[in-house]
């Protein structure tokens, strides 16, 4: 599976991407030099000097996850199959972009293709 992209892109570019992926993955797993700063919905509060406690953020994530699940189930039952798949994906991607503490800036690209449809 890792070799398939080499059929469509330059090898140097892919080697660099795989290297960046490996270094980011290992640095996130082992780097204990500093405090973890989430980049999810809590970031604006933190930058405004009002950090949200982890327990409160977890409660918000769980409540919104349950709301997202109920929304997805409703979409699955009420919409046509093609439209349901698109809206379910967009709802899940939105949840991941806004409420995942490990979200990366490029995560928002997940939403671009379906929205551009």
N, C-alpha and C positions, 0 to 999 in steps of 0.2 A: 504494500500500500504506500509506503514511503517513497518508492521508486516511481510511481505513476506521474507525479508532477514533473519529473525530468523530461517527459515526452512533450511538455508544453511550455517550459520556461528554461532560460539559460541555467546551466549547472552552477555557475558562480553565485548567481542570485539565490538559488535554492539552498546551496551550502551555507550561505550567510544567514538565511532565514532559519534553517535548522539549528545553526550555531546559536543564534539569538534566542530561539525557543528553549534550547537546553540550558543556556546560562540564566535566563529568566526563571525557568522552572526550578533550577537548583538554588538560585539566590533567594527565591521566595520560600523555599522549603528549609533552608539552613541559616539564613541571615538573621541572627538574633542580636545584632549590634544596636538596633534602635527599636523604638516603640512602633508597632504597626499602626498606620494611619489609613483607615478605610476611605474609599472614594465613592461611597454610595450616597444615599439621601441624608446621611448624618454630616457629610462634609460641609454644607453651607452653615450648619449650626456651629460646627467646630471653628470654621474660619471667622464667624461672627463673635467668637469668644463664649459661646454657649454650648459646650460639648454635651452630647447626649450620653447618658450612662449606657453601658453595654446591655444591661438587662432590659432597659426601656426600648432600646433599638431592636433587641431580639423579639420583644413582645409585638412591636410594630411590624416586624418582618413576618411573624407567624400569622397575625391578623390579616395582613395584606395577602399572604400566601393562601389563606383559606378563602378570601374574597376572590382571588385570581382563579383558584380551583373551581369555585362555584360559577364564575363567569365562563370559564372554559367549558364546563359541563353544559351550561345553558346554550352556549354557541353550538356545541356538538349536537344538541337535540333540536334546536330551532332553525338552524341555517342549512342551506344546501351544502352538499359535501365539499365542493371546491372552495366556496366562500368560508365555510366552517374551518377548513384546514388553514387558510390564510389568516383568519382572525385569531385562531388558537395560537398559531405561531407568533403573531405579532403581540398578543397578550402575554405569552410566556417570555418573549424577548424583552418586552417592556419591563416585566417584573425583574428579570435578570439584570437589566441595565440599571435600574433605579435602586433595587434592594439587595443586590449582591455586594458584600463588602470588598470583594476582590475584583471588582469590575475594572477593566482597562479602558483607556480612551478609544481603542479600536473596537471595543465590544459594540458600540453604537452602530457600526457598519452592518450588523445583523439585520437591522430594521430597514436599511436603505433599499435593498433589492425588492422585498415584498411591497413596500410603500410605493416604489416607483412603478409597480405593476399597473 
